[in-house]
Amino acid sequence: MGIGSGIFVFVVGAILAFALNIQVTWINLQFVGYLLMGAGIVIFIISLVLVMKRRSSLTTTRTAVDPSNGEQVVQHETKSDNI
C-alpha cells in the first residue's frame, strides 16, 4: 500500500462519515467512516516513512600486501532508496 492508497482510504472514510445520510440497522456507517479515515492516516504515514527511509551499508576490506609496505584498506559505501 502506498501514499495513494492511504489517501483513497481516507477519502472513502470521509464520504462514509460526512456525506452519506443512510441509516443501516446492522452497522453504523459513520463509525466505519471514522475508522477508515484513521486507517488512511496510518497508511499514509507508514508509506511516507518507508519512502524517506534510506539504507546505507559500509563494507571494509583489508588485504595484507607486503609486511614492509603495510596494509591496504578499501572501503565501499552504498546507498540505496528503499522504495
Residue pairs with C-beta under 8 A, 6 or more apart in sequence:
1 43
1 47
2 47
3 44
3 47
3 48
3 51
5 43
5 47
6 40
6 41
6 42
6 43
6 44
6 45
6 46
6 47
7 40
7 44
8 40
9 36
9 37
9 39
9 40
9 43
10 36
10 37
10 40
10 41
10 44
11 40
12 33
12 36
12 40
13 32
13 33
13 34
13 35
13 36
13 37
13 38
13 39
13 40
14 33
14 37
15 33
16 29
16 30
16 32
16 33
16 36
17 29
17 30
17 33
17 34
17 36
17 37
18 33
20 29
20 33
22 29
50 82
50 83
51 81
51 83
53 82
54 79
54 80
54 81
54 82
55 79
55 80
55 81
55 82
56 77
56 78
56 79
56 80
57 77
57 78
58 75
58 76
58 77
59 75
59 76
59 77
59 78
60 73
60 74
60 75
61 73
61 74
61 75
61 76
62 71
62 72
62 73
62 74
63 71
63 72
63 74
64 71
64 72
65 71
65 72
